[in-house]
Amino acid sequence: MRILVFTALWFAGHALALGADTGNAYPTQAAALAERFVGMLKPQLKQAIADGGPTHAIAVCADIAPAIADALSDESGWSVKRVSLKSRNASRAIPDAWEQEVLLDFDRQQAAGVAAAELHAEEVVNGQYRYMQAQIVEPLCLVCHGEALGSDVQETLQEYYPDDWATGYSLGEVRGAISISRNL
């Protein structure tokens, strides 16, 4: 699995280098990074579930997802992270004030009928370009973030995340967001 992650990260870094800074290209670059993060993580989650069930997916989210975010950050010059109002990883996923307000706005927009694909935000805040793209609960997510979790999943979550708040979600809800930023 480490070779797969390394290979994917290598390609991601080189693809981003080809689209070097072009001034007003920040929205495009940030959106591409968010999509790349999701595109790298989702196949690994699916493979982990196929190989060993939901408990293996928890390990991917705990170990591989932060490594993907860190590698994309290092290779692109952007800060890439995941945030949520109901965090699972208190050391990495707690939103700052701007992120929290955007997440609350995503919830309001979704309740008003805005399509999940349109839930993103961008703004310049304190000398940084900020971008967030909502992460929506998909069927794959429900085995670890849904309302009815198996006892093996609950035990594994307790091992990895003793202060977990990221359960009880329903299909289609905003789970959190990919947060991308860069100093101007």
HUCOR-V618795 format. One record per residue. RES is the residue in three letters. SS is DSSP state (@ for helix, = for strand, . for the rest). OMEGA is omega in degrees with one decimal (NA if undefined). Layout:
RES;SS;OMEGA  RES;SS;OMEGA
This chain:
MET;.;-179.5  ARG;@;178.7  ILE;@;178.3  LEU;@;179.6  VAL;@;-178.8  PHE;@;-179.3  THR;@;-179.9  ALA;@;-179.7  LEU;@;178.0  TRP;@;178.7  PHE;@;180.0  ALA;@;-178.9  GLY;@;-179.0  HIS;@;176.2  ALA;@;178.9  LEU;@;180.0  ALA;@;178.8  LEU;@;179.7  GLY;.;-176.7  ALA;.;-176.6  ASP;.;176.8  THR;.;176.9  GLY;.;-176.0  ASN;.;179.5  ALA;.;-176.5  TYR;@;-180.0  PRO;@;-179.9  THR;@;-179.8  GLN;@;-179.0  ALA;@;178.9  ALA;@;178.9  ALA;@;177.2  LEU;@;178.8  ALA;@;178.9  GLU;@;179.3  ARG;@;178.1  PHE;@;-179.4  VAL;@;-179.4  GLY;@;177.3  MET;@;-176.0  LEU;@;-172.7  LYS;@;178.8  PRO;@;179.6  GLN;@;175.5  LEU;@;179.0  LYS;@;-179.9  GLN;@;179.0  ALA;@;178.4  ILE;@;178.6  ALA;@;-177.3  ASP;@;-173.0  GLY;@;177.9  GLY;.;-174.7  PRO;@;-178.7  THR;@;176.0  HIS;@;177.5  ALA;@;178.4  ILE;@;178.1  ALA;@;177.6  VAL;@;179.9  CYS;@;-178.2  ALA;@;-171.9  ASP;@;-173.8  ILE;@;-178.0  ALA;@;176.8  PRO;@;178.5  ALA;@;177.0  ILE;@;179.8  ALA;@;-179.8  ASP;@;-179.2  ALA;@;177.1  LEU;@;177.4  SER;@;-178.4  ASP;@;-174.2  GLU;@;-174.2  SER;@;-173.7  GLY;.;176.3  TRP;.;169.7  SER;=;-179.2  VAL;=;177.4  LYS;=;174.4  ARG;=;177.8  VAL;=;-180.0  SER;=;173.0  LEU;.;176.5  LYS;.;-171.4  SER;.;173.6  ARG;.;-177.4  ASN;.;-174.9  ALA;.;-178.8  SER;.;-175.5  ARG;.;-167.4  ALA;.;180.0  ILE;=;-179.1  PRO;.;170.9  ASP;.;-174.6  ALA;@;179.9  TRP;@;-179.9  GLU;@;179.4  GLN;@;179.5  GLU;@;178.4  VAL;@;178.2  LEU;@;176.9  LEU;@;177.6  ASP;@;175.5  PHE;@;178.6  ASP;@;179.2  ARG;@;-179.9  GLN;@;179.9  GLN;@;177.8  ALA;@;179.2  ALA;.;175.3  GLY;.;177.9  VAL;.;-179.6  ALA;.;-178.4  ALA;@;-178.3  ALA;@;-178.2  GLU;@;-176.7  LEU;.;173.3  HIS;=;-178.6  ALA;=;174.9  GLU;=;-178.8  GLU;=;170.9  VAL;=;-176.9  VAL;=;176.2  ASN;.;176.4  GLY;.;177.7  GLN;=;168.3  TYR;=;-178.1  ARG;=;178.9  TYR;=;174.0  MET;=;175.5  GLN;=;-178.6  ALA;=;169.5  GLN;=;-176.8  ILE;=;179.3  VAL;.;176.7  GLU;.;179.5  PRO;@;178.7  LEU;@;-175.3  CYS;@;-170.3  LEU;@;-178.4  VAL;@;179.3  CYS;@;-176.9  HIS;@;-176.1  GLY;.;-177.5  GLU;.;-177.2  ALA;.;-178.3  LEU;.;175.5  GLY;.;-178.6  SER;@;178.1  ASP;@;177.5  VAL;@;179.3  GLN;@;179.1  GLU;@;-179.5  THR;@;176.3  LEU;@;179.7  GLN;@;178.3  GLU;@;-176.5  TYR;@;-172.1  TYR;.;-177.8  PRO;.;179.9  ASP;.;-175.9  ASP;.;174.5  TRP;.;-167.5  ALA;.;175.6  THR;.;178.7  GLY;.;-179.8  TYR;.;174.2  SER;.;179.3  LEU;.;176.4  GLY;.;179.1  GLU;.;172.4  VAL;=;179.2  ARG;=;-176.7  GLY;=;-179.5  ALA;=;167.3  ILE;=;-178.8  SER;=;-176.5  ILE;=;177.8  SER;=;179.5  ARG;=;175.1  ASN;=;178.8  LEU;.;NA
